[in-house]
Amino acid sequence: MAMRGGRAERLLIALQDIRTADPIAADHIYAGHFSLAGKAASTHGHSPFMISAPSLAWAEALHGFGWLRHLRAADTALSRANARALVEDWLNLDARGGGSMDRPVARNPRVVARRLISWLSQSPIILANADHAFYRRFVGAIETHAAALERALAEGLDGDARLTAIVALTQAGLCLEGGGGLLRRASLSLSRELPVQILTDGGHISRNPRVLVELLLDLLPARQAFVARGVAAPDPLLNAIDRMIPMLRMFRHADGALAGFNGMGASEPDTLATLLAHGDAGGASVLDAPYSGYQRLEADGAIVIADVGAPPPWAFSKDAHAGCLAFEFSSGLHRIVVNCGAPQADATAAREAARASAAHSTLVIDDHSSCRFEAIASRSIAAGMVLEGPSRVEVNRAHDEAARDQLLDSIHDGYARRYAALHRRTLRLADDGASLSGEDRVMLARKGAMPAGKSLAARFHLHPSVRAEPDANAGGVLLTLPSGEQWRFEAEGRAAHLEESIFFASPGGAMATIQIVLEGELVENEGLNWSFHRLTPAEGA
């Protein structure tokens, strides 16, 4: 059991849940309508834990109980009674071993950790007007969950799920009466694991911005709980949060959305604003993140965010993408160049497509990706993991005083084994933010020659809000932003053409969009030169 030396009698504090909540959703839940993870299901009067789940992600969200926050936001006698009844329903089914409790999803350590965190956060509504018997039963369930997570950790739980489990145990130790032993064990594990998973520059080892968001949503309430209990928080916890907040700012465009790299899907600007407000770190973002493999350029309202890192370690690579040297570009409140982003977790075919290099604003050789993945649907332990990818990524950034621009020069060897080619990309952002120019070049990686007859394609996926049309006079592409601001894309000596694309990272689901494509041949020192120029009002009129 989690409480060594006796059972806990009560909860001392409740964690603050800083995730955004919708009180209107409480009415839907009471009516038996559960909209979770992009899917909706109606219980038709039955227990939600007994019906067939429309997707795995839906089932994980249901058993994770994060939706309880909507009931707490409603703050009515009905929502409180509904919360307690649903938790009791789960406990009853669990005790009988019936219904969906037999499914592995409810026992998955990642889901167990999420459920534990949700119950600790929403305990005030779960326990409102509860009798003593239910109170004792609920506290016992908290202990049982903690014990299950400790066993999972002892058995080698890895990846970001390991850190989530440790955070859940830390929170349980802070909330449970007599949880000092659990808190000491969990705090020690937290102090050891945070420096492993949170890199020196504040990024997560998975290189996935979404993981950074999810961890902060758990770590910030834990920090607050240490204060509430009058217990000194571990220094690694405080240090990690102080590094993570500026890193989160690095990925953020001016419209509040995070760049779509390595598993990042739709952003929730309200959630990001909450994290930045609670993080109370300085307003500056990280510009140079060499450990995480990202770079950011800023100039007078223009922002460039670039992926210049190798794939993450194998255990953390299940959501990684083949987007080496891809970038996103925004002007003011509008994103211009994006990556396709990550779709919903259960959209297996879409997830496979979104991971490909062609779904990123980077150079693609012969329609192949710079990484090779194990299929997501594979039954192998390596399902979804990166099997092969760039091992050498070199980056140099500088400010060119004469040219009055910021320079980012990077190179990767993800195509070296198959095509004997290195991809070098140079980006230049003008100091006045009015132009972004680049060159994509292929260089020989080793003695010999590159295979003949292979193609190059530099792809620039546009945000769905950008209107693109061929610019016959200039031989390029005219881009119009929602604000009316116009940009022109040009390529030296090459015809740019438009193709269909898809943007998976829209809050409302996948949206059709357009991509600009430049094509060439795989020849040593072949270069594709291109630029984006902001037009003056007179030119754009």
TALINJO-V450106 format. One record per backbone hydrogen bond with DSSP energy under -0.5 kcal/mol. NH is the residue of the N-H (numbers start at 1). CO is the residue of the C=O. Records with the same first field share a line. If there is no record, write none. Layout:
NH=CO, CO
This chain:
4=2
5=3
6=3
12=175
13=175
15=120
18=16
25=22
26=22, 23
27=23, 24
28=24
29=25
30=26
31=27
32=29
33=28
34=32, 41
35=33
36=34, 39
39=36
41=34
43=32
46=43
50=47
51=47
59=55
60=56
61=57
62=58
63=59
64=60
65=61, 62
66=61
68=65
69=66
70=67
71=67
72=68
73=69
74=70
75=71
80=76
81=77
82=78
83=79
84=80
85=81
86=82
87=83
88=84
89=85
90=86
91=87
92=88
93=89
94=90
95=91
96=92
97=93
98=93
100=49
101=98
102=99
103=100
106=103
107=103, 104
108=104, 105
111=108
112=108
113=109
114=110
115=111
116=112
117=113
118=114
119=115
120=116
121=117
122=118
125=122
126=122
127=123
130=127
135=131
136=132
137=133
138=134
139=135
140=136
141=137
142=138
143=139
144=140
145=141
146=142
147=143
148=144
149=145
150=146
151=147
152=148
153=149
154=150
155=151
156=153
157=152
162=159
163=159
164=160
165=161
166=162
167=163
168=164
169=165
170=166
171=167
172=168
173=169
174=170
175=171
176=172
177=10
179=176
183=179
184=180
185=181
186=182
187=183
188=184
189=185
190=186
191=187
192=188
193=189
194=190
195=191
196=193
197=193
198=194
199=197, 203
202=199
205=197
207=204
209=207, 261
211=208
212=208
213=209
214=210
215=211
216=212
217=213
218=214, 215
219=215
220=216
222=218
223=219
224=220
225=221
226=222
227=223
228=224
229=225
230=226, 227
231=226
237=234
238=234
239=235
240=236
241=237
242=238
243=239
244=240
245=241
246=242
247=243
248=244
249=245
250=246
251=247
252=249
253=257
256=253
259=251
261=259
264=261
267=505
269=267
271=268
272=268
273=269
274=270
275=271
276=272
277=273
278=274
279=275
280=276
286=246
289=287, 294
293=289
294=289
295=306
296=287
297=304
299=302
302=299
303=330
304=297
305=328
306=295
307=326
308=293, 306
311=390
316=313
317=314
320=317
322=355
323=321
325=307
326=323
327=361
328=305
329=337
330=303
331=334
332=301
334=331
336=329
337=329
338=461
340=359
342=264
347=344
348=346
351=347
352=348
353=349
354=350
355=351
356=352, 353
359=356
360=357
362=360
364=457
365=368
366=364, 455
368=365
372=388
374=385
378=375
383=380
384=374, 375
385=382
387=372
388=372
394=411
396=409
398=407
400=398, 405
401=399
404=400
405=400
406=429
407=398
408=427
409=396
410=425
411=394
412=423
413=392
416=413
419=415
420=416
421=415
422=443
423=412
424=422, 441
425=410
426=439
427=408
428=437
429=406
430=428, 435
431=404
433=430
436=532
437=428
438=530
439=426
440=528
441=424, 439
442=526
443=422
445=420
454=451
456=520
457=364
458=518
459=362, 457
460=516
461=338
462=514
463=336
466=463
467=480
468=466
469=478
471=476
472=470
475=471
476=471
477=489
478=469
479=477, 487
480=467
481=485
484=481
487=479
488=533
489=477
490=531
492=529
493=491
494=491
496=475, 494
497=517
499=515
501=513
503=511
504=340, 502
505=340
506=503
509=506
511=503
513=501
515=499
516=460
517=497
518=458
520=456
522=454
523=521
525=442
526=523
528=440
529=527
530=438
531=490
532=436
533=488
534=434
535=486
540=536
541=537
